[in-house]
Amino acid sequence: MTPAAPLPAQRVLCRLADIPDGEARGFDPPPGSFIGVFAVRRGEGVFVFLNSCPHIGVPLEVLPHRFLDGRRERVVCAVHGARFRVEDGLCLSGPCMGDRLEIVPAEIRDGLVLIPEDTGR
Ligand code: FES
């Protein structure tokens, strides 16, 4: 039997219950980083992305936690209106169509949303 690979160090982003189902929450960059993350909850799952638009690398939201369109179906960049699929971050329309948001691998354990310790830039 081969030894299991060591698990990457993780940190707690929030409790899953902190994100209302169907909504999104933004999180400030950790100390020493300039780019935060945002998370979109879908039932008992969550999708986490770096908060950096692939168009020109700025944060997507203008108002706190406003990452989704009015129907809460797509992520929207408030700067030039690019729209992204929640499930994989693919840009479906706008100036960066075909590019993707950078996915942050997230895990839910004991009701906590965990992301890699070194997430951010
Ligand atoms: S900065 Fe996001 S669409 Fe231009």
Backbone and ligand atoms as CSV (ligand in chain L), in Angstrom:
chain,resi,resn,atom,element,x,y,z
A,1,MET,N,N,0.851,-1.181,0.000
A,1,MET,CA,C,0.000,0.000,0.000
A,1,MET,C,C,0.897,1.244,0.000
A,2,THR,N,N,0.605,2.164,-0.940
A,2,THR,CA,C,1.386,3.403,-1.003
A,2,THR,C,C,0.857,4.409,0.008
A,3,PRO,N,N,1.783,5.110,0.629
A,3,PRO,CA,C,1.314,6.102,1.605
A,3,PRO,C,C,0.518,7.199,0.903
A,4,ALA,N,N,-0.504,7.689,1.577
A,4,ALA,CA,C,-1.324,8.769,1.014
A,4,ALA,C,C,-0.499,10.043,0.941
A,5,ALA,N,N,-0.763,10.821,-0.100
A,5,ALA,CA,C,-0.089,12.121,-0.233
A,5,ALA,C,C,-0.531,13.016,0.915
A,6,PRO,N,N,0.368,13.835,1.427
A,6,PRO,CA,C,-0.053,14.724,2.522
A,6,PRO,C,C,-1.116,15.691,2.042
A,7,LEU,N,N,-2.068,15.946,2.892
A,7,LEU,CA,C,-3.119,16.898,2.545
A,7,LEU,C,C,-2.539,18.305,2.559
A,8,PRO,N,N,-2.959,19.144,1.609
A,8,PRO,CA,C,-2.475,20.525,1.647
A,8,PRO,C,C,-3.025,21.233,2.881
A,9,ALA,N,N,-2.237,22.162,3.394
A,9,ALA,CA,C,-2.708,22.938,4.544
A,9,ALA,C,C,-3.934,23.741,4.126
A,10,GLN,N,N,-4.895,23.805,5.009
A,10,GLN,CA,C,-6.135,24.516,4.703
A,10,GLN,C,C,-6.412,25.544,5.789
A,11,ARG,N,N,-7.247,26.490,5.418
A,11,ARG,CA,C,-7.738,27.445,6.411
A,11,ARG,C,C,-9.248,27.550,6.272
A,12,VAL,N,N,-9.876,27.968,7.347
A,12,VAL,CA,C,-11.332,28.126,7.353
A,12,VAL,C,C,-11.680,29.449,6.695
A,13,LEU,N,N,-12.542,29.381,5.678
A,13,LEU,CA,C,-13.030,30.605,5.041
A,13,LEU,C,C,-14.211,31.155,5.826
A,14,CYS,N,N,-15.172,30.280,6.143
A,14,CYS,CA,C,-16.367,30.678,6.887
A,14,CYS,C,C,-17.145,29.414,7.227
A,15,ARG,N,N,-18.262,29.587,7.898
A,15,ARG,CA,C,-19.202,28.475,8.051
A,15,ARG,C,C,-20.095,28.464,6.807
A,16,LEU,N,N,-20.489,27.291,6.357
A,16,LEU,CA,C,-21.394,27.234,5.198
A,16,LEU,C,C,-22.660,28.033,5.504
A,17,ALA,N,N,-23.118,27.955,6.737
A,17,ALA,CA,C,-24.341,28.657,7.137
A,17,ALA,C,C,-24.208,30.173,7.065
A,18,ASP,N,N,-22.974,30.677,6.954
A,18,ASP,CA,C,-22.779,32.131,6.828
A,18,ASP,C,C,-23.192,32.639,5.448
A,19,ILE,N,N,-23.322,31.722,4.475
A,19,ILE,CA,C,-23.697,32.109,3.112
A,19,ILE,C,C,-25.126,31.625,2.875
A,20,PRO,N,N,-26.084,32.508,2.736
A,20,PRO,CA,C,-27.449,32.057,2.464
A,20,PRO,C,C,-27.486,31.254,1.157
A,21,ASP,N,N,-28.292,30.209,1.136
A,21,ASP,CA,C,-28.370,29.360,-0.044
A,21,ASP,C,C,-28.750,30.194,-1.269
A,22,GLY,N,N,-27.985,30.026,-2.349
A,22,GLY,CA,C,-28.253,30.747,-3.586
A,22,GLY,C,C,-27.555,32.090,-3.672
A,23,GLU,N,N,-26.874,32.482,-2.615
A,23,GLU,CA,C,-26.235,33.798,-2.617
A,23,GLU,C,C,-24.713,33.690,-2.590
A,24,ALA,N,N,-24.075,34.836,-2.596
A,24,ALA,CA,C,-22.616,34.891,-2.637
A,24,ALA,C,C,-22.097,35.769,-1.509
A,25,ARG,N,N,-20.867,35.499,-1.115
A,25,ARG,CA,C,-20.196,36.306,-0.103
A,25,ARG,C,C,-18.754,36.542,-0.532
A,26,GLY,N,N,-18.297,37.772,-0.325
A,26,GLY,CA,C,-16.904,38.087,-0.611
A,26,GLY,C,C,-16.083,38.060,0.663
A,27,PHE,N,N,-14.796,37.807,0.513
A,27,PHE,CA,C,-13.887,37.726,1.657
A,27,PHE,C,C,-12.625,38.508,1.332
A,28,ASP,N,N,-12.187,39.293,2.297
A,28,ASP,CA,C,-10.986,40.111,2.114
A,28,ASP,C,C,-9.761,39.238,1.884
A,29,PRO,N,N,-8.744,39.794,1.231
A,29,PRO,CA,C,-7.494,39.040,1.074
A,29,PRO,C,C,-6.881,38.752,2.437
A,30,PRO,N,N,-6.204,37.624,2.557
A,30,PRO,CA,C,-5.491,37.362,3.814
A,30,PRO,C,C,-4.292,38.308,3.921
A,31,PRO,N,N,-3.725,38.434,5.106
A,31,PRO,CA,C,-2.558,39.315,5.275
A,31,PRO,C,C,-1.461,38.968,4.267
A,32,GLY,N,N,-0.907,39.993,3.633
A,32,GLY,CA,C,0.165,39.773,2.667
A,32,GLY,C,C,-0.318,39.495,1.260
A,33,SER,N,N,-1.623,39.434,1.071
A,33,SER,CA,C,-2.171,39.194,-0.266
A,33,SER,C,C,-2.970,40.411,-0.714
A,34,PHE,N,N,-3.218,40.476,-2.018
A,34,PHE,CA,C,-3.963,41.597,-2.569
A,34,PHE,C,C,-5.297,41.180,-3.173
A,35,ILE,N,N,-5.471,39.884,-3.350
A,35,ILE,CA,C,-6.680,39.398,-3.998
A,35,ILE,C,C,-7.456,38.519,-3.029
A,36,GLY,N,N,-8.723,38.874,-2.816
A,36,GLY,CA,C,-9.584,38.073,-1.963
A,36,GLY,C,C,-10.271,36.979,-2.751
A,37,VAL,N,N,-11.253,36.377,-2.139
A,37,VAL,CA,C,-12.022,35.334,-2.801
A,37,VAL,C,C,-13.499,35.632,-2.600
A,38,PHE,N,N,-14.330,34.975,-3.388
A,38,PHE,CA,C,-15.763,34.996,-3.118
A,38,PHE,C,C,-16.300,33.592,-3.275
A,39,ALA,N,N,-17.406,33.353,-2.587
A,39,ALA,CA,C,-18.000,32.020,-2.567
A,39,ALA,C,C,-19.469,32.130,-2.930
A,40,VAL,N,N,-19.942,31.181,-3.735
A,40,VAL,CA,C,-21.350,31.100,-4.114
A,40,VAL,C,C,-21.889,29.779,-3.574
A,41,ARG,N,N,-22.935,29.865,-2.775
A,41,ARG,CA,C,-23.515,28.645,-2.207
A,41,ARG,C,C,-24.634,28.124,-3.092
A,42,ARG,N,N,-24.618,26.813,-3.277
A,42,ARG,CA,C,-25.690,26.115,-3.980
A,42,ARG,C,C,-26.086,24.919,-3.124
A,43,GLY,N,N,-27.114,25.076,-2.311
A,43,GLY,CA,C,-27.527,24.001,-1.411
A,43,GLY,C,C,-26.430,23.700,-0.411
A,44,GLU,N,N,-26.008,22.438,-0.384
A,44,GLU,CA,C,-24.956,22.035,0.557
A,44,GLU,C,C,-23.579,22.122,-0.078
A,45,GLY,N,N,-23.501,22.709,-1.276
A,45,GLY,CA,C,-22.220,22.880,-1.957
A,45,GLY,C,C,-21.845,24.343,-2.054
A,46,VAL,N,N,-20.584,24.566,-2.391
A,46,VAL,CA,C,-20.105,25.936,-2.514
A,46,VAL,C,C,-19.049,25.999,-3.615
A,47,PHE,N,N,-19.073,27.080,-4.376
A,47,PHE,CA,C,-18.073,27.326,-5.416
A,47,PHE,C,C,-17.284,28.563,-4.985
A,48,VAL,N,N,-15.970,28.427,-4.967
A,48,VAL,CA,C,-15.117,29.524,-4.506
A,48,VAL,C,C,-14.179,29.923,-5.640
A,49,PHE,N,N,-14.016,31.240,-5.817
A,49,PHE,CA,C,-13.163,31.786,-6.882
A,49,PHE,C,C,-12.296,32.909,-6.321
A,50,LEU,N,N,-11.145,33.126,-6.975
A,50,LEU,CA,C,-10.402,34.347,-6.688
A,50,LEU,C,C,-11.241,35.524,-7.158
A,51,ASN,N,N,-11.234,36.592,-6.402
A,51,ASN,CA,C,-12.005,37.778,-6.769
A,51,ASN,C,C,-11.174,38.656,-7.703
A,52,SER,N,N,-10.998,38.158,-8.907
A,52,SER,CA,C,-10.185,38.853,-9.902
A,52,SER,C,C,-10.763,38.551,-11.285
A,53,CYS,N,N,-11.274,39.579,-11.924
A,53,CYS,CA,C,-11.885,39.367,-13.238
A,53,CYS,C,C,-10.790,39.027,-14.268
A,54,PRO,N,N,-10.986,37.987,-15.083
A,54,PRO,CA,C,-9.966,37.655,-16.076
A,54,PRO,C,C,-9.790,38.719,-17.157
A,55,HIS,N,N,-10.692,39.700,-17.206
A,55,HIS,CA,C,-10.556,40.759,-18.207
A,55,HIS,C,C,-9.346,41.630,-17.897
A,56,ILE,N,N,-9.371,42.315,-16.757
A,56,ILE,CA,C,-8.220,43.176,-16.415
A,56,ILE,C,C,-7.750,42.996,-14.976
A,57,GLY,N,N,-8.230,41.959,-14.307
A,57,GLY,CA,C,-7.682,41.600,-13.006
A,57,GLY,C,C,-8.161,42.421,-11.827
A,58,VAL,N,N,-9.304,43.069,-11.956
A,58,VAL,CA,C,-9.833,43.845,-10.829
A,58,VAL,C,C,-10.907,43.033,-10.105
A,59,PRO,N,N,-11.243,43.427,-8.864
A,59,PRO,CA,C,-12.344,42.744,-8.169
A,59,PRO,C,C,-13.646,42.869,-8.956
A,60,LEU,N,N,-14.500,41.859,-8.847
A,60,LEU,CA,C,-15.710,41.845,-9.665
A,60,LEU,C,C,-16.834,42.720,-9.123
A,61,GLU,N,N,-16.866,42.913,-7.813
A,61,GLU,CA,C,-18.030,43.577,-7.217
A,61,GLU,C,C,-17.728,45.037,-6.910
A,62,VAL,N,N,-18.792,45.844,-6.957
A,62,VAL,CA,C,-18.702,47.237,-6.547
A,62,VAL,C,C,-19.323,47.384,-5.157
A,63,LEU,N,N,-20.448,46.727,-4.958
A,63,LEU,CA,C,-21.098,46.722,-3.652
A,63,LEU,C,C,-20.743,45.427,-2.930
A,64,PRO,N,N,-20.621,45.465,-1.620
A,64,PRO,CA,C,-20.234,44.266,-0.877
A,64,PRO,C,C,-21.137,43.068,-1.190
A,65,HIS,N,N,-20.521,41.955,-1.513
A,65,HIS,CA,C,-21.191,40.663,-1.719
A,65,HIS,C,C,-22.081,40.608,-2.968
A,66,ARG,N,N,-22.053,41.622,-3.818
A,66,ARG,CA,C,-22.876,41.629,-5.034
A,66,ARG,C,C,-22.102,40.991,-6.188
A,67,PHE,N,N,-22.110,39.681,-6.231
A,67,PHE,CA,C,-21.388,38.961,-7.282
A,67,PHE,C,C,-22.331,38.321,-8.296
A,68,LEU,N,N,-23.616,38.267,-7.975
A,68,LEU,CA,C,-24.553,37.534,-8.826
A,68,LEU,C,C,-25.514,38.475,-9.537
A,69,ASP,N,N,-26.053,37.979,-10.668
A,69,ASP,CA,C,-27.062,38.767,-11.382
A,69,ASP,C,C,-28.378,38.765,-10.587
A,70,GLY,N,N,-29.354,39.474,-11.104
A,70,GLY,CA,C,-30.616,39.635,-10.389
A,70,GLY,C,C,-31.338,38.320,-10.138
A,71,ARG,N,N,-31.129,37.352,-11.039
A,71,ARG,CA,C,-31.780,36.043,-10.865
A,71,ARG,C,C,-30.897,35.089,-10.070
A,72,ARG,N,N,-29.746,35.539,-9.679
A,72,ARG,CA,C,-28.768,34.763,-8.914
A,72,ARG,C,C,-28.334,33.495,-9.664
A,73,GLU,N,N,-28.302,33.603,-10.991
A,73,GLU,CA,C,-27.894,32.456,-11.809
A,73,GLU,C,C,-26.438,32.530,-12.221
A,74,ARG,N,N,-25.944,33.731,-12.517
A,74,ARG,CA,C,-24.589,33.903,-13.035
A,74,ARG,C,C,-23.814,34.886,-12.177
A,75,VAL,N,N,-22.507,34.690,-12.172
A,75,VAL,CA,C,-21.625,35.692,-11.584
A,75,VAL,C,C,-21.494,36.822,-12.603
A,76,VAL,N,N,-21.535,38.052,-12.145
A,76,VAL,CA,C,-21.418,39.211,-13.033
A,76,VAL,C,C,-20.288,40.109,-12.543
A,77,CYS,N,N,-19.468,40.554,-13.478
A,77,CYS,CA,C,-18.455,41.552,-13.139
A,77,CYS,C,C,-19.096,42.929,-13.262
A,78,ALA,N,N,-19.037,43.703,-12.198
A,78,ALA,CA,C,-19.688,45.013,-12.179
A,78,ALA,C,C,-18.958,46.033,-13.045
A,79,VAL,N,N,-17.730,45.750,-13.444
A,79,VAL,CA,C,-16.948,46.754,-14.172
A,79,VAL,C,C,-17.401,46.851,-15.632
A,80,HIS,N,N,-17.388,45.754,-16.364
A,80,HIS,CA,C,-17.798,45.791,-17.775
A,80,HIS,C,C,-18.886,44.767,-18.088
A,81,GLY,N,N,-19.456,44.135,-17.085
A,81,GLY,CA,C,-20.628,43.296,-17.289
A,81,GLY,C,C,-20.387,41.877,-17.761
A,82,ALA,N,N,-19.170,41.370,-17.690
A,82,ALA,CA,C,-18.952,39.970,-18.076
A,82,ALA,C,C,-19.785,39.057,-17.185
A,83,ARG,N,N,-20.265,37.968,-17.768
A,83,ARG,CA,C,-21.105,37.019,-17.031
A,83,ARG,C,C,-20.423,35.657,-17.038
A,84,PHE,N,N,-20.435,35.010,-15.872
A,84,PHE,CA,C,-19.700,33.767,-15.669
A,84,PHE,C,C,-20.626,32.677,-15.141
A,85,ARG,N,N,-20.369,31.446,-15.579
A,85,ARG,CA,C,-21.110,30.293,-15.072
A,85,ARG,C,C,-20.608,29.975,-13.664
A,86,VAL,N,N,-21.542,29.764,-12.751
A,86,VAL,CA,C,-21.161,29.498,-11.351
A,86,VAL,C,C,-20.408,28.177,-11.227
A,87,GLU,N,N,-20.821,27.186,-11.992
A,87,GLU,CA,C,-20.286,25.837,-11.784
A,87,GLU,C,C,-18.801,25.710,-12.123
A,88,ASP,N,N,-18.307,26.505,-13.070
A,88,ASP,CA,C,-16.902,26.352,-13.459
A,88,ASP,C,C,-16.196,27.674,-13.771
A,89,GLY,N,N,-16.898,28.788,-13.582
A,89,GLY,CA,C,-16.273,30.088,-13.771
A,89,GLY,C,C,-16.084,30.507,-15.213
A,90,LEU,N,N,-16.632,29.748,-16.157
A,90,LEU,CA,C,-16.463,30.094,-17.574
A,90,LEU,C,C,-17.205,31.393,-17.888
A,91,CYS,N,N,-16.516,32.301,-18.590
A,91,CYS,CA,C,-17.156,33.545,-19.015
A,91,CYS,C,C,-18.008,33.267,-20.247
A,92,LEU,N,N,-19.310,33.548,-20.121
A,92,LEU,CA,C,-20.266,33.255,-21.187
A,92,LEU,C,C,-20.521,34.455,-22.079
A,93,SER,N,N,-20.279,35.652,-21.567
A,93,SER,CA,C,-20.459,36.846,-22.388
A,93,SER,C,C,-19.653,37.982,-21.788
A,94,GLY,N,N,-19.326,38.953,-22.633
A,94,GLY,CA,C,-18.549,40.092,-22.165
A,94,GLY,C,C,-17.163,40.096,-22.774
A,95,PRO,N,N,-16.333,41.044,-22.353
A,95,PRO,CA,C,-15.030,41.236,-23.008
A,95,PRO,C,C,-14.027,40.105,-22.789
A,96,CYS,N,N,-14.281,39.224,-21.834
A,96,CYS,CA,C,-13.358,38.099,-21.609
A,96,CYS,C,C,-14.044,36.764,-21.892
A,97,MET,N,N,-14.999,36.771,-22.818
A,97,MET,CA,C,-15.734,35.551,-23.149
A,97,MET,C,C,-14.773,34.417,-23.467
A,98,GLY,N,N,-15.025,33.261,-22.865
A,98,GLY,CA,C,-14.170,32.095,-23.070
A,98,GLY,C,C,-13.091,31.943,-22.014
A,99,ASP,N,N,-12.753,33.029,-21.311
A,99,ASP,CA,C,-11.821,32.921,-20.185
A,99,ASP,C,C,-12.579,32.397,-18.965
A,100,ARG,N,N,-11.835,32.167,-17.908
A,100,ARG,CA,C,-12.469,31.637,-16.696
A,100,ARG,C,C,-12.008,32.380,-15.461
A,101,LEU,N,N,-12.912,32.466,-14.505
A,101,LEU,CA,C,-12.512,32.844,-13.152
A,101,LEU,C,C,-11.604,31.748,-12.617
A,102,GLU,N,N,-10.690,32.114,-11.724
A,102,GLU,CA,C,-9.797,31.101,-11.156
A,102,GLU,C,C,-10.493,30.409,-9.982
A,103,ILE,N,N,-10.690,29.115,-10.146
A,103,ILE,CA,C,-11.374,28.324,-9.119
A,103,ILE,C,C,-10.441,28.090,-7.938
A,104,VAL,N,N,-10.983,28.230,-6.746
A,104,VAL,CA,C,-10.269,27.877,-5.518
A,104,VAL,C,C,-10.863,26.559,-5.030
A,105,PRO,N,N,-10.058,25.506,-4.938
A,105,PRO,CA,C,-10.617,24.234,-4.478
A,105,PRO,C,C,-11.100,24.337,-3.041
A,106,ALA,N,N,-12.370,24.106,-2.846
A,106,ALA,CA,C,-12.959,24.245,-1.515
A,106,ALA,C,C,-13.525,22.908,-1.065
A,107,GLU,N,N,-13.527,22.736,0.237
A,107,GLU,CA,C,-14.057,21.511,0.829
A,107,GLU,C,C,-14.932,21.925,1.999
A,108,ILE,N,N,-16.010,21.194,2.195
A,108,ILE,CA,C,-16.870,21.463,3.350
A,108,ILE,C,C,-16.694,20.317,4.337
A,109,ARG,N,N,-16.313,20.678,5.546
A,109,ARG,CA,C,-16.135,19.663,6.583
A,109,ARG,C,C,-16.702,20.194,7.893
A,110,ASP,N,N,-17.572,19.410,8.482
A,110,ASP,CA,C,-18.196,19.796,9.761
A,110,ASP,C,C,-18.830,21.185,9.672
A,111,GLY,N,N,-19.427,21.473,8.515
A,111,GLY,CA,C,-20.122,22.750,8.360
A,111,GLY,C,C,-19.220,23.932,8.082
A,112,LEU,N,N,-17.914,23.673,7.925
A,112,LEU,CA,C,-16.967,24.749,7.652
A,112,LEU,C,C,-16.508,24.684,6.200
A,113,VAL,N,N,-16.346,25.842,5.571
A,113,VAL,CA,C,-15.795,25.913,4.221
A,113,VAL,C,C,-14.286,26.083,4.354
A,114,LEU,N,N,-13.544,25.128,3.815
A,114,LEU,CA,C,-12.087,25.132,3.902
A,114,LEU,C,C,-11.504,25.394,2.523
A,115,ILE,N,N,-10.465,26.225,2.476
A,115,ILE,CA,C,-9.749,26.481,1.230
A,115,ILE,C,C,-8.250,26.318,1.501
A,116,PRO,N,N,-7.437,26.151,0.465
A,116,PRO,CA,C,-6.010,26.021,0.703
A,116,PRO,C,C,-5.436,27.221,1.449
A,117,GLU,N,N,-4.534,26.922,2.352
A,117,GLU,CA,C,-3.923,27.958,3.204
A,117,GLU,C,C,-3.308,29.085,2.384
A,118,ASP,N,N,-2.698,28.721,1.246
A,118,ASP,CA,C,-1.933,29.711,0.479
A,118,ASP,C,C,-2.775,30.410,-0.590
A,119,THR,N,N,-4.103,30.342,-0.479
A,119,THR,CA,C,-4.959,31.012,-1.467
A,119,THR,C,C,-4.793,32.528,-1.379
A,120,GLY,N,N,-4.653,33.158,-2.519
A,120,GLY,CA,C,-4.496,34.613,-2.584
A,120,GLY,C,C,-3.173,34.944,-3.243
A,121,ARG,N,N,-2.988,36.215,-3.529
A,121,ARG,CA,C,-1.738,36.658,-4.175
A,121,ARG,C,C,-1.242,37.920,-3.534
L,1,FES,S1,S,-13.033,44.044,-15.577
L,1,FES,FE1,FE,-14.542,42.493,-15.533
L,1,FES,S2,S,-15.482,42.605,-17.470
L,1,FES,FE2,FE,-13.932,44.129,-17.533
